[in-house]
């Protein structure tokens, strides 16, 4: 049936002049191809602006916003990194993909919702040329951008990743308290402060590791050996310390930020690094 549909569309391409009088930036002749991909085993078939050498009829600003939106989604939902057009509005899927899933999309980017919360194994992307706009107006606006950010926050919460990140941050605060407490008491008992500092740092790293193991990443930890996880965690956090120091130097010396502000930026950057490293490497099952 899908092949018959493709042939029917081929015969109808003489209507190109009619198409041009409409919006139709998404070519209808791709619909049978999407259906055919589903029949061939894909759970989700996406008409992708970024597959093939078709080019994009988008302004530089629209291209930049599209790329930033995609990279932002990948930062938090790395499991969909390989999908090139996560914000496509032109796709097909099996009904089982959203069975028992409560969808609450913000705006019109429902595909991202399905990719993150849906039940599927195979995604097929089919390239197409995103057409020029001949009628209507672009939906892109500040409200759309704001809606997209709210949508990401909603997905972080409903996917459980925001709660995991909050747990990770709470463990980090506990680690800071342990670090400062040990540094204070050991130094006051007469130990050289650099030695106290080294002991305090290692104690806080170990406390963070074990608290994350039994709380933040409890489910993942069941399948991962403690020895390799400790080594990976220390490597990740040492890189986090380096990122923190780079931010402190760069924002203070190059951009002339107040050093406390630079340090706070570094803390945020290193925390995100440590969290992503823990999820994608230390506790990856």
C-alpha angles and dihedrals in degrees: 000000000000091000090050088050091053091052091049090053091048089056091050097054090102085081090075092115089055091049090055091060090059133059096253098145084153107065112231091213088074092065095082089049090055091050091047090053090053091050089051092059109278115133092203126023117195128194098221129204090198102054116091129003099289098123128223126265091210133119118250089254093052091048091051093048091048093051093046091049090051094048091047091053090048091052091064102023103041091162089078095046094112092058106094102197105039092156097052116137092199115078148111132218143175114265090236089068092074098031110138090000119127108217119205105169121180112220118340102311095104094145092072088054092052094046093053102039103025130101110240144125108195130046122186122196120202118195123230139165111259102225131228117263112253099167140018127023134283115262091218113117141130089272090056092050091048091047090052092054091048088049091054091051090049091051092048089055098043094045090053094241095112091054090048090051091049090051089049090052092048089052088049092054090050088051091053090051091050091047095052093041095053092043091053098046098042092047092048089052089060104266116140106263094234090056090045089051093051091049091046093051093050092046091052091047091052093045090051091049097051095041090051090047095054098034120014098036099020094133095047094044092065090074100040130080115242096226098057091040092056092051092048091046092052092048091049093049094046087056087048090055089051091051090050092052092046090053091047092053099038098047093042101042102029103031097027096233119163104268094239089056090048090052092050090051088050092050091052092047094047092046091054090046093050092047095049090044091052093049098041100036119006097047100020110135 
